[in-house]
Amino acid sequence: MRRYKEISAGLKKYAIVKGFVNKPIHLFLYKPDQWEDDLSPKTCPYVKTMNSRYWDLDSSYTDYLYLRDRLAEPIAKDFKDKTAAQIRSGLFSEMANYCDTIFAE
């Protein structure tokens, strides 16, 4: 990625929430029949379809929804532009991205 330093500096701790990964991803640009990279859940067509179908459905995470309520306060402390109420009412997948960001630091 040519501008990864600029993008990383601009996104700061929101990088993972916004989908930015500060790791080199090797693309096979000249061979469209090959998988794009080995880090993305979108590489495999089946995984891409399933991930896009279920990622934003809270029903996919029924057994873990209690974590959204339990982690709302700690997440709100780290992300000043989000309140605990916003996190509780948001998607579970968004809350998971905030957790990824916290644990990545």
C-alpha positions in Angstrom: 0.0 0.0 0.0 1.6 3.2 -1.1 0.0 5.6 1.4 -0.2 3.3 4.4 1.8 5.7 6.7 -0.5 8.7 5.8 -3.6 6.6 6.2 -2.4 5.1 9.5 -1.5 8.5 10.9 -4.9 9.9 9.9 -7.0 7.1 11.3 -5.0 6.7 14.5 -6.8 4.2 16.8 -9.8 4.0 14.5 -7.8 2.2 11.8 -9.1 -1.3 12.5 -12.7 -0.1 13.0 -12.5 1.6 9.6 -11.1 -1.6 8.1 -7.5 -0.5 7.6 -4.8 -3.2 8.3 -1.3 -1.9 8.6 0.3 -5.0 7.2 1.5 -5.7 3.7 -1.1 -7.7 1.8 0.4 -9.4 -1.2 -1.9 -9.1 -4.2 -1.8 -11.1 -7.4 -2.9 -8.3 -9.6 -2.0 -9.9 -12.9 -3.7 -13.2 -12.3 -7.4 -12.5 -11.7 -8.2 -16.2 -11.4 -6.1 -16.5 -8.2 -7.1 -15.5 -4.8 -6.3 -11.9 -4.0 -4.5 -12.4 -0.7 -4.2 -14.7 2.3 -5.4 -12.3 5.1 -8.8 -11.2 3.9 -12.0 -13.1 4.7 -13.1 -12.1 1.2 -10.4 -14.2 -0.5 -12.4 -17.4 -0.7 -15.7 -16.8 -2.6 -17.7 -18.9 -0.2 -16.3 -17.2 2.9 -16.9 -13.8 1.3 -20.5 -14.7 0.6 -21.1 -16.0 4.1 -19.3 -13.2 5.8 -21.2 -10.5 3.9 -24.5 -12.3 4.6 -24.0 -12.7 8.3 -21.6 -10.0 9.5 -24.2 -7.3 10.2 -26.9 -9.6 11.5 -27.0 -9.6 15.3 -28.9 -12.9 15.1 -25.5 -14.4 14.0 -24.1 -13.7 17.4 -27.1 -14.6 19.7 -24.9 -16.4 22.2 -22.6 -13.5 22.6 -24.9 -10.5 22.6 -24.5 -10.1 26.3 -20.9 -8.9 25.6 -22.1 -5.8 23.9 -23.8 -4.6 27.1 -21.0 -5.8 29.3 -18.3 -4.1 27.2 -20.2 -0.9 26.2 -18.8 1.2 29.1 -15.1 0.2 28.7 -15.3 0.8 24.9 -16.9 4.2 25.5 -14.0 5.2 27.7 -11.5 4.4 25.0 -13.5 6.0 22.1 -14.6 9.4 23.3 -16.9 10.0 20.4 -19.1 7.0 21.3 -21.3 6.7 24.3 -22.1 3.4 26.0 -25.7 3.8 24.8 -24.6 4.1 21.2 -22.5 1.0 21.5 -25.3 -0.9 23.1 -27.7 0.1 20.3 -25.2 -0.6 17.5 -24.5 -3.7 15.7 -22.6 -6.5 17.4 -20.1 -6.6 14.5 -19.3 -2.9 15.1 -18.6 -3.6 18.8 -16.3 -6.5 17.8 -14.4 -4.1 15.6 -13.9 -1.7 18.5 -12.7 -4.6 20.6 -10.2 -5.5 17.9 -8.9 -2.0 17.9 -8.4 -1.9 21.7 -6.6 -5.2 21.8 -4.4 -4.3 18.8 -2.9 -1.4 20.6 
